Amino acid sequence: MSDPVQTTAKRITRLEVQGARNVAIAAIEAMEILAARTEAPSKKDFLRELTKAKETFFASRPTEPLMRNALRLIVSRVEKNEEKNVKKLAGIIDQASSQFLSELKESSKKIAEIGARRIRHDSVILTHCHSSTVTGLLKRAKHEGKMFEVICTETRPVFQGQTTAKEMLELGVKTNFIVDSAVRFYMNVVDLVLVGADAITSEGNVINKIGTSTVALVAHEARTPFYVVSELLKFDPATMYGDYEKIEERSPHEIWKDAPKELVIRNPAFDVTRRDFIHGIICEEGIVSPHSITEVMHRKYPWVFE
Ligand code: RUB
């Protein structure tokens, strides 16, 4: 039987599972399988197994606070429980995971409902990379009968924009596909920019696919509204206490396979968009200013600060 944690972590690292939400879901589901199959003889051993799995997932992609918040919450349910019976504790993991997944689904639904109201008839929307939260919003708008057009950036180096473009075509939306460097060329015909998030810091800055901050600067210069579409649990509480969000740097081979040996290739997966360039964060609590993110988090998810 394959190890669910190792197999899933490898799939996440290789980008076979892509996007913060899908990464978190895959890790939670693997924890459920781990708990169901556990043969740990004691609570102490079970907790050791869970902690090791958690750390494997944290290392699989370092810029994923949604996954970290989820796994910390789920494992803490066992840590805090008086129960000693391992089978019963495994049941607690199962229950906490299902609850987290259903709340995540509910959040995405609310985000789509709220965000779809911002889509006007005949508008042109620019997206970068592939965010399931952004495409969920666009699907909802389309199902409500809104007519709009999408411009997808290809999103170098691994072309996640192709996934977005295919989803939009399947939806029956007129879809344009451009190279990342053509963003300024088209920005004047764009009504709205929608991007996802991997992480939100305590200062309201947003970390998303490399190139997002350039799109935001270009939108700002052209006075085009730039919105981040994200579940609040992508907030990273460690940034509140001084930590910087770690930016994953990926293999140079993603950029150039047979590059000259002495060439230094840098390949950061994400960049930081300053809050000043973000019109609003479309989240499950409504459209909120990035400046108020910490207050919103304290109100809605106080447990992340524990
Ligand atoms: C994906 C990316 C997405 C966010 C949000 O990067 O930057 O915009 O993860 O996605 P990668 P979602 O392809 O490197 O994972 O809204 O689905 O959580």
Residues whose N, C-alpha, C, O or C-beta is under 5 A from the ligand:
A	BS01	RUB	Q18 G19 A20 R21 N22 H128 C129 H130 S131 S132 T133 V134 Q160 G196 A197 D198 N208 K209 V229
